[in-house]
Amino acid sequence: MTGILTDSTCDLPADLISKFNISVLPMKIKINNENFLDGVTLTSDLFYRQIASATSQPETEPPSVDEFIARYTELLLKYDEIISIHVGSSFSKTVQNASEAVHQGQKQFFAERLKAKQYNPFKIRVIDSKNVSVGVGLLVYKAAMMMKKEIAFSNLADIIEDSAPKVRLIFTPKDLTYLNRSKRLTGFKYFIANLAGLKPLIQVTNGTMDKFSTVRGFDHAADAIVAEIYAGMKNSSDFQLAVAYAGMKSEMGGNILSMKLSEGIKSSPGYFESIIGSTIGAHCGPETVGAAFLAG
């Protein structure tokens, strides 16, 4: 049997995590001098209430090597194979820590399985998603869906790894303050853009984050993202699409991207909507909207 491990940056909705028995390691986040575990001691609702009064940029930290070893050990008592899909290595040390845990934990994994009388060979494959937020979540969801087809583990891992550079995440912040504060986007003229009401369209693909366009006004930015989605999925009958919103769950219905998409797309099996969690929300700020898509 194969298990899936990811981290809390994936921003997958709770119903999908539960449905596919996906294991999630929380990122650590410090806000207003308090330490939290993303999605465990800090829900998205609490985070967006906290960030409104934050006096400095929240700090984030990936799961440690020891935390990965502990979780892999736990999962290997249930599964012979683990596909471990994480936030892009360009943005976090999570993949590095996961890979080091696989290397360091071999003797412990073997010993614990031996105690449990599990004698089959075991495998762990760490996948660099090369993306963030629902860009990660899309790959996790793809892996979960493909597992139902009983694809061999090595083939499944190869497919997900090959898909990672093809995922494109596009987002636009409602308030540029947080993006400017996080220094995640260099070369963007924050003060000029803020005064002129300009909104950057930011894309994350194949391990890079950059601004590829600027439009005037948030509604026009949302229109531009929708246009990019349709262009990216043109002539593709097999696609996956995730739409995300940075805010409380009660506000999720106000996601402007969701309202602009056709019902046909939203009813497809490859589609889901989610909340941008605290790890990514700390950098993009409340009311950011984004979409990740992968055409077959």
Secondary structure, 3 states (H helix, E strand, C coil): CEEEEEEHHHCCCHHHHHHCCCEEECCEEEECCEEEEECCCECHHHHHHHHCCCCCCCEEECCCHHHHHHHHHHHCCCCCEEEEEECCCCCCCHHHHHHHHHHHCHHHHHHHHHHCCCCCCCEEEEEECCCCCHHHHHHHHHHHHHHCCCCCHHHHHHHHHHHHHHCEEEEECCCCHHHHHHCCCCCCCHHHHHHHCEEEEEEEECCEEEEEEEEECHHHHHHHHHHHHHHHCCCCCCEEEEEEECCCHHHHHHCHHHHHCCHHHHCCCCEEEEECCHHHHHHHCCCCEEEEEEEC
